[in-house]
Amino acid sequence: MRNLNQKVWIVFSEIAKWVVIVYLFWPLVAMQSAKLPLWRMMLGVLLMVIFIGKLFYDYVLDTFKKNRERSPLSHLISMVVSISIIAVIIAGLLMLFGYYALSQYQQVTPQE
């Protein structure tokens, strides 16, 4: 019974953290207001980078971790590197999205 409760708690916490990210990005997705709160978007980006990097580390690099014995420092370094790689990828996607939004805004705004 305890093992089942632990699994339910893990699944619930995973779903809850992604719900928080969706909540933080919702003004950007729904375009509900003309002014988007910058702190909310930055917090959403930060959490998304950390969660995706950790997910990548846990599921992709876990096979390499099981094959050989490594020190805790090397685990920490590989986790930081994986989070950094994910951060660079997400930053590139955000730049592309920003460029697209800016071009759409310039097309809608009348030129004088």
ChimeraX attribute file (.defattr): number of C-alpha atoms within 10 A of each C-alpha:
attribute: neighborCount
match mode: 1-to-1
recipient: residues
	/A:1	5
	/A:2	7
	/A:3	8
	/A:4	9
	/A:5	10
	/A:6	11
	/A:7	11
	/A:8	12
	/A:9	12
	/A:10	12
	/A:11	11
	/A:12	11
	/A:13	12
	/A:14	12
	/A:15	11
	/A:16	12
	/A:17	14
	/A:18	15
	/A:19	12
	/A:20	14
	/A:21	19
	/A:22	15
	/A:23	15
	/A:24	20
	/A:25	20
	/A:26	16
	/A:27	17
	/A:28	17
	/A:29	10
	/A:30	8
	/A:31	11
	/A:32	10
	/A:33	9
	/A:34	8
	/A:35	9
	/A:36	14
	/A:37	13
	/A:38	9
	/A:39	10
	/A:40	17
	/A:41	18
	/A:42	13
	/A:43	14
	/A:44	20
	/A:45	19
	/A:46	13
	/A:47	17
	/A:48	20
	/A:49	22
	/A:50	19
	/A:51	18
	/A:52	16
	/A:53	20
	/A:54	18
	/A:55	15
	/A:56	16
	/A:57	20
	/A:58	13
	/A:59	9
	/A:60	12
	/A:61	16
	/A:62	11
	/A:63	11
	/A:64	10
	/A:65	13
	/A:66	9
	/A:67	8
	/A:68	7
	/A:69	8
	/A:70	11
	/A:71	7
	/A:72	9
	/A:73	9
	/A:74	10
	/A:75	14
	/A:76	11
	/A:77	11
	/A:78	14
	/A:79	20
	/A:80	16
	/A:81	14
	/A:82	21
	/A:83	21
	/A:84	15
	/A:85	14
	/A:86	20
	/A:87	19
	/A:88	12
	/A:89	13
	/A:90	16
	/A:91	14
	/A:92	12
	/A:93	12
	/A:94	13
	/A:95	12
	/A:96	12
	/A:97	12
	/A:98	12
	/A:99	12
	/A:100	12
	/A:101	12
	/A:102	12
	/A:103	12
	/A:104	11
	/A:105	11
	/A:106	11
	/A:107	10
	/A:108	9
	/A:109	9
	/A:110	7
	/A:111	6
	/A:112	3
